Amino acid sequence: MTVQSPATGQSAPSQQFAPREQFTYDGRLGELFGIFFTNLLFSIITLGFYRFWAKTRMRRYIWSRVSLNGDAFEYTGTGGELLIGFLIVVGFFIVATVLKTVLDLAAPPDSPIPALATVLFALIIVYLVFVARYAAQRYRLTRTLWRGIRGGMTGSAWAWGFKAMLLGVLTAITLGFAGPWAQMRLLDDRVNNSYFGDAKASMHSSSGPLYVAFLIGLAINLIGSFVIIALCGVIAGGSGFLSEFLTLAGQNTDTEEARRQMDELMKQHLGLLIGLGVFFYLSVIVLGIVAFAQYYVAMLREIANKLTMAELRFGTTVTIGRIIGLALVNILVYLLTFGLGLPVVIHRSLRFITNNIQVYGEIEGSQITHADLPRPRYGEGLLEAFDPGLF
Amino acid sequence: MSIESTATRDRFFDGRNAVRRAVLPQLIGRTLSINDPEGRAVARWDTADMTVVDQNKANGSMVFTIASDPKPRLVLFDSPQRAALLAAEPRLRRWRRHRARHGMAVGLAWTLFGVALAALLYFGWRDGSAWVADSVPRKWEKNLGDRVRGAMLDGLYGCEGKDGKAAIESLGRKLLPESIADLPLTIDVVRVKQVNAFALPGNHIFVFSGLIEKAKNPDELAGVLAHEMGHLELRHPTRGMIQQMGLSAVISLMFGGNAAGDIAYLATTLSYTRDMEREADTRAIALLQRAKIHTNGLASFFRALKDDKDGDSPWPDWLSTHPGLKERAETAEKAAQTNDGTPALTDAEWRAVQGMCTAP
C-alpha cells in the first residue's frame, strides 16, 4: 500500500489522502509462504484440527493487506467459531448416518424405503450446501471490518436455500437454459441483502448479456467439437486405419476370428489411437475453458456494471485472455508444486482481483454508520466440509 | 519522509461511522490523547487498556484498539509519538508473541478436545458396533442379508447344477452350527473366476467358481465353508457392514463426498481384523471336528493360495480380504493337530460340485 504523502502546504483532512477510491493489495509472497508452511506444519501435527485456525490466520493476513482507498480491511473471525460450526455439521451427519443405517437394517427386503431415504438424504445435503453458502457469506461479512465498521447480511439462509433448490430444478428441466437467469436472481438476492454498516449494497442485474455469452459458449462447444471430430476423422482416414476398421466392423464381429483381427488392428495403430485420444480430450478441455471463460467474463462485467454500494459504482477491466491466463498459470503452479505453491496462487489471484476492479465515486464516510445487524455466533459449518479451502 | 508528513498519515476510526480522521497521538503519562489536527482530543485511551490488532510489515503501520470496547481503531505509522507509546507500554511491542501464545493455548485445548472426541468415536464405534451387531434382531439381519444377496444374484451368473447344489448344501448343513440354525442356510455358487468366498448376514454364503477350481479336494472347500460359518456364528458380517458402511460415511464426510455406497460390492470387500479371522479359523476347526470331516483342508488351502494371486477382475479375491495367511495356516494346522475324520464329499459329489457351473 502506498498512501500518497500529502501535497505540500495542504492540511485539510479531506485532501490529505488520495481522492481516487481503489482497491489495492500489498501482500508479500514471503509472508504468505511463512503463514502457509506454519499452517501446514500445525495441521499435520494436530491431524487436521488446526485447519480452522489456519484458515483464520490466512484470512486475517489477506484481509489486512487489501485496502480500499488506503484503508485496510480487517478479519475479525476466530478459529473457534469455525470449529463449532464444523462440529454442529458433524453432529448432524452422525445422527443422519445412524438413522439411515437403522432404516436400511429394519426395512423388509424389496421395500422402497431405503432407496427413498438415500434420495432424501442426498437432497437434504444439496439443500444444506446452498443454505451454507448464504450463511457463510453472512459470517464473512459480519467478520469483515473497514474503517472500524463491519458488514452484515439480512434475509434467511433457509429461504434462499429453498429458492436455490427450486431454481436448480428449473435449470435442470430446461436443460440448463434457465441457468444464467437463475444464477443472477440468486446473486441479486445475496447482494441486495448485504450491508456495510447501514449502507445497503444494491444490484438489479439483467441476464440478457449472460444469455448472449451462454449461446456463444454453446456455439463454441458445438462447432468446436464438430471440427475436432472431423479433424480426428481426417487424420484416422489419412493413415488408412479408418478404412480397415470400417471393413472389419462391417463383417460379422461375433466370431472369435473377427475379434482377434480387431484386436490386431488396434494394436498396430496403438500410437495413433492414443495420440488421437489425447488430442481429442485436450481440445475439448481447451474449448470448455474458452467457452466458460467468456461466459464468466460476461457475468463479472454485468455484476460490475449493476452493483452499487453506498455512493460507489464499479467497473472491471477483466478480459477473457487475462482470466484464462490467470487460471492456467495458477493451475500449473498448483499442480507442478503438488499444492505447495498455493501462496503463489493466492497472491496472483488477489493481485488480479484488486487490479481489475475499478471503483467510481467517493465514499461519504459520515453517512455510513455502524448497524447492529445480527452477527452469527459460529462460522461456516457445512461449507467448511465442502470447501476446497483456498482461503 | 519528514516526521510531520508521517504523523499526518496516522488515522482514527471511532467504530460508529466510516469516517477517517487524521490524528496526532500524544502520550500524557499513562493516557494516549488522540488529537485532531486542530489539537482537540478525539479520544483518550488508557495505555494499559490498549491492544494491538495487527501490524503491516509492508508500510510499518500498527493498528490498535482498546480491550474494554474493541470497536474503534487507531492506525499509527512509525513516529516518535508511537515510539514513546511503545516505550511506555512495552507489552504492545510483544503483541505477536502474546497472540501466538494465546492462539497456541486455545488451539491446543481444542485439538485435545478433538482428538479425545475422535478417539471416543473410533473406539466407541469399533466396540460399539460389535455390541450393535450382537443386539440387531435376527429378522433385521435376515432382511439386510436377503437384500444384498438379491442384488448380488441380479448381477452374477448363479451355477445351478442340481447334484452339485445338493452336495454342497448337504455339506453346509453338516457344518452349520446349531446356534445360528434358526435361519435357513443358503450357499450360492456363482461363476466368477476369482478365488473368493464370503458370508452375508442372515446365513448366506457365496462361493465363487474360481475357488472351487482352485480347491484340490473337497476338504479344502469344507474348510472355507466352515471358516465362513465361523464368521456367521460370531456375526462378523453384520458387524463389518455396520462398521464399514458407517465409517465410510464418516470418512466421505471428511473428504467431502456423499455417503451412498454400493452395498452389494461392499459386501465382497468386507475385511475383518486379524483377531476376527483367527476366531473364525478356530471356530472352523471345531465345526469340522464336530462334523467329523478332515480338519487340514483350511490350512492346505491357505498354503496353496499364499503364492499365486490373479488380478484382472473387479472382484477382490479371498486373499486381499484375508490378511496374514502364512501365520494363519500355521495356527490352523496347530489347532487341527490331527487329521481325523472322513473326506467332506464322496468323489461323485465332489465332481458334481466341480461341474456345477456347466451341468444343468
Interface residues (C-beta under 8 A of the other chain):
Chain A: M1 T2 V3 S5 P6 S11 P13 Q16 F17 D26 G27 R28 E31 F42 T46 L47 F49 Y50 F52 W53 R60 S64 R65 D71 A72 E74 G79 G80 L83 V90 F93 I94 T97 V98 K100 T101 D104 L105 A106 A107 P108 P109 D110 P114 T118 F121 A122 I125 L145 W146 R147 G148 I149 F196 G197 I363 G365 S366 Q367 I368 T369 H370 A385 F386
Chain B: M1 S5 T8 R9 R11 F13 D14 G15 R16 N17 A18 V19 R20 R21 A22 D36 P37 V53 D54 N56 K57 A58 N59 V63 K71 P72 R73 G103 V106 G107 W110 T111 G114 V115 A118 L121 V136 W140 E141 N143 L144 D146 R147 G150 I242 M245 G246 A249 V250 L253 M254 G256 N258 A259 A260 I263
